Structures are given as C-alpha cells and as structure tokens.
Amino acid sequence: MKGSESMSEATIAITKLRQDKLNPHYRPMIFVIAPFTEVVKSDAKSTMTVRSYCRFIYQHGGIPVCPQLYLPQFINMHHSREFQVAAFINIVLLTKCAEAWSFGKPTHDMRYFIRLAKRKNKNIRYFNNEMEAN
C-alpha cells in the first residue's frame, strides 16, 4: 500500500487528535493541502492523486477536507467573484479542521494554504507524493 511506511506516523497523529474525546468513533477533520490548480483544471491524473491523499487520511482515521475536489462541483473557479467566495469557504473549512496535511512538493497554491494554516495556528504535517512523512 502506498504510504505504508508512514502509516505509523499518520496513525499516531490521528490517535493523538482522538485523545480525550468522549465519542470512541471520533474522527478529526484534516485539511488536505495538495496541488489546487491542476485539479480545478480537471487534470485527471492530479485529481486521482488528490483523491488518494484523501483516502490515505480516511484509512488512518481522519475525515479529509479537500476543497479542490469539492468546490468545483458547484462553484465556477474561473469567475472572479465565485473564486473569491471559494477562497472564503477555504478559510472557513480550514478553521474547522484539527490539522492540515500537505502532500508533495509545495506549489504556489499549496504555499498559500500552508501560510494560511500557520496564521490559523494549525499543526501542519508534511508528506511526500508517496504519502511518506517528511
């Protein structure tokens, strides 16, 4: 399985986030930081890669929050006013998440989300394209 070497790293992270939660089925929300532009442009390979990152988070006990897969379903990202609304939604979603996990080499889009997560005092975990912890 891809990312198997970092399985313990991801599992440990999720376990720590579950500590002191009354509900034994609690799953923390994890904001996915991954290439955004390629997915919005409907690049099939990039979309599948980002979906695999979401699956990785889910398999380790988290709830993946991935705006680049969700928002283009109903927001026209090429329309400036709607893009501004999407930017606001991204901020709201990020603030609701326990952590942000960044996958792969940071692109310009990803660096924006990393800076935003830092400003919101979110813990950021870094993984390479194979989902191994950096």
Summary of the structure (lengths in Angstrom):
residues: 134
radius of gyration: 14.5
end to end distance: 17.6
largest distance: 43.4
contacts: 392
relative contact order: 0.21
helix: 53%
strand: 14%
